[in-house]
Amino acid sequence: MKLFLGNRTYVGVDLRQLVADYPDRVAMFLGKFLDMHHRELLQPLRPVTCFGAEVKQAFQHLQDGDRLGKVVVTVQGLGDSTCLK
């Protein structure tokens, strides 16, 4: 939980409700997001920590509480099993 001390905020939103209530604003923000994406101004969460099919180890990694980034568990036979760093 000490990551929250760095003045970070994590927020969940109901996009269906936002689209229903403010369709013009959502369209504007989506357009800005796509523009930023096309100009490659957005980056994925780093670091990426990959675990083969070791789900138990992945959850243990997350339980430390001081992790930031993305955890990826790949399972063979269910699509792309490549983990990019």
N, C-alpha and C positions, 0 to 999 in steps of 0.2 A: 504493500500500500504506500510505500514511501515515494513511488512515482508521482502520486497526486500532490506531493509537497512542491513539485516543480511547477506549480501553477497550471496544471493540465486539467482539462475537463473532458469527460466522456459522456456523450448524450445520445439517447435513442429517440427517434422520432417516428411517428406514424405517417409515412408518405402518402398512403391512401387518403387520410384525412386532410393532409395539406393540399393535395391535388383537388379534393372536393371543395375545400374552403377558399383556396387561393390559386386557381389554375394559371393565371397570368404570371404570378410571381414564380411559381414552380417552373414554368416554361422559360422564364428569363434566367433563373439560376441554372437550369439544365443547359441552356445555351452557353452561359459563361463557363460552366464546368467542361463542356465538350470543347470549347475554344481552348481552354487551358490544357486539356488533354492532347489536342492536336498539336499544340505548340510545345509539348513535352515538358510542361512546367510542373506536372504532378509526378510524384515518385511513390513507389510502393512502400509500405511499412518496412523498416529495417530494424534490426537484422531479421533474416529469415532463418529459422532453425528447423531442419528437416529430420524427420524420423521415418524410417522405412515403414513397417507395419507395427512398430513398437508403440502401441497406444498407451500402455501403462507408463512407459518412460516419458512420453509426451505430456501426460497429465502431471506426472511428478515434476517435470520441468516448469509447468505453469503454476504449480502449487507454491513455489517459492515466493510469489507475490511481488517480486521486484523485476519482473520481465516486461520488456517493451518490444514490440515487433510482432512478427507473425510466426505461428507454429504450423507446420505442414506435416500431415501424416499421409503417406502414399500407400495405396493398396494395389498390388498387381491385379490386372484383369478387370479393373473398374474404370478404365480410361487412361488418361495420360498419367504416367507414374514418374514424370520428371520433376525435380525440385530445382528451381532456379534461384541462385543466390545473388 
